[in-house]
Amino acid sequence: MGLESVGVTDVVPAYRTVSLHLDSPSRDREAIEAMLRGSSDNANIHPRRHTIPCCYEMGEDLPWVAGKLNLRPEEVVSAHASVTYTVYALGFIPGFAYLGWLPAQLAGLARRESPRTAVPPGSVALAGRQTGVYPAKVPGGWHLIGKTPCRVARPEDGWFPLRPGDLVKFLPINPARFSDLAGTDLPAVE
């Protein structure tokens, strides 16, 4: 017997919350709580691991970010690529994964004062204590420090490889490798 039996149609995890979407507002709250307390469905879930290739040389804000943080660009790259990030939430647009937490030396930059009207898809960006990859061309206010040649989502066919709880590592690549991988899907999960 699963959550569907008590009217749950969707489960949306984020940071420290879980949103349950119900098929009817008149569902029995006690029955849902009892089902959740008795469920062991998620007891053995292990996070999936993703590696996202990133050409930091294509990060138009990388020099500005480095200067603002009193680092050299190569130190920003090294720090950003040194961390394994957790996907804490999906949102803003379909497929945008909020990844945390940035290492201390990169954390704390506020969003841009004037958001861009069009951030290119694949842009790797940071703001505050988080990083992420823009899956589509959209307006955005985070600082662009690199770019992945890989698609990280295909909303048109429901392909969203990054899920809350997954782990993400960025792999620095050069422009030649970027060209080799251009337009490919995010590599298979490790």
Secondary structure, 3 states (H helix, E strand, C coil): CCHHHHCEEEEEEECCEEEEEECCCCCCHHHHHHHHHHCCCCCCCCCCEEEEEEEHHHCCCHHHHHHHCCCCHHHHHHHHHCCEEEEEEECCCCCCEEEECCCHHHCCECCCCCCEEEECCCEEEEEECEEEECCCCEEECCEEEEECCCECCEHHHCECCCCCCCEEEEEECCHHHHHHHCCCECCCCC
